[in-house]
Amino acid sequence: MRKILNERKYAEMCLAEHYLDNSIIPTLIILIKYWHHNGYDKDNVVTKLDEFMKEAYGDYIPHKWRDKFKDLVKQYCSDNYPLS
């Protein structure tokens, strides 16, 4: 995945267009940081990830991703990871 200079703009584009880069995890991390910055708590961010993946990823199987979402949210839903 290329370096994203404006993560806010990238996240908004992903959400508006249901866009998911081939590098799925880095895209999800940016979305986590975006939602955290917009005041969502960890449980709501996990829910938002699930909703996003249902729209953006045709091969999405929720039970296979749930633990990964929780791990990513636990790490990146923090003020230690600001949105660039």
C-alpha positions as CSV (number, residue, x, y, z in Angstrom):
1,M,0.0,0.0,0.0
2,R,1.3,3.5,-0.8
3,K,1.8,6.1,1.9
4,I,-1.5,8.0,2.5
5,L,-0.7,11.7,3.1
6,N,-4.2,12.7,4.0
7,E,-5.8,9.9,5.9
8,R,-9.0,11.8,6.7
9,K,-9.6,12.4,3.0
10,Y,-8.7,8.8,2.2
11,A,-11.1,7.5,4.9
12,E,-13.9,9.7,3.6
13,M,-13.4,8.5,0.1
14,C,-13.4,4.8,1.2
15,L,-16.6,5.3,3.1
16,A,-18.4,7.2,0.3
17,E,-17.3,4.8,-2.4
18,H,-17.2,1.6,-0.4
19,Y,-13.6,1.4,-1.5
20,L,-11.2,-1.2,-0.1
21,D,-7.6,-1.2,-1.2
22,N,-5.9,-4.5,-2.0
23,S,-4.0,-3.9,1.3
24,I,-7.0,-4.5,3.5
25,I,-5.5,-4.1,6.9
26,P,-3.9,-0.7,6.4
27,T,-7.2,0.6,5.0
28,L,-9.0,-0.7,8.1
29,I,-6.4,0.9,10.4
30,I,-7.1,4.3,8.7
31,L,-10.8,3.8,9.1
32,I,-10.4,2.9,12.8
33,K,-8.3,6.1,13.4
34,Y,-10.9,8.1,11.5
35,W,-13.9,6.8,13.5
36,H,-11.9,7.2,16.8
37,H,-11.1,10.8,15.9
38,N,-14.8,11.3,15.3
39,G,-15.7,10.2,18.8
40,Y,-16.7,6.5,18.3
41,D,-15.9,4.2,21.1
42,K,-14.2,0.8,20.5
43,D,-17.5,-1.2,20.4
44,N,-19.0,1.2,17.9
45,V,-15.8,1.1,15.7
46,V,-16.0,-2.7,15.5
47,T,-19.6,-2.4,14.4
48,K,-18.7,0.3,11.8
49,L,-15.9,-2.0,10.5
50,D,-18.4,-4.8,10.1
51,E,-20.9,-2.6,8.3
52,F,-18.1,-1.2,6.0
53,M,-16.8,-4.7,5.1
54,K,-20.4,-5.9,4.2
55,E,-20.5,-3.1,1.6
56,A,-16.9,-3.1,0.4
57,Y,-15.7,-6.7,0.5
58,G,-17.6,-9.2,-1.6
59,D,-16.0,-12.2,0.1
60,Y,-16.6,-10.9,3.6
61,I,-17.5,-13.6,6.2
62,P,-18.1,-11.8,9.5
63,H,-17.1,-14.6,11.9
64,K,-13.7,-14.8,10.3
65,W,-13.0,-11.1,10.8
66,R,-14.5,-10.4,14.2
67,D,-11.4,-11.2,16.2
68,K,-9.1,-9.3,13.8
69,F,-11.4,-6.3,14.1
70,K,-11.2,-6.4,17.9
71,D,-7.4,-6.8,17.9
72,L,-7.0,-3.8,15.5
73,V,-9.4,-1.6,17.4
74,K,-7.7,-2.5,20.7
75,Q,-4.4,-1.3,19.3
76,Y,-5.3,1.6,17.0
77,C,-8.4,3.1,18.6
78,S,-6.2,5.4,20.7
79,D,-4.9,8.9,20.8
80,N,-1.4,7.4,20.3
81,Y,-2.4,7.0,16.6
82,P,-3.5,10.3,15.3
83,L,-5.1,10.7,11.9
84,S,-2.6,12.3,9.5
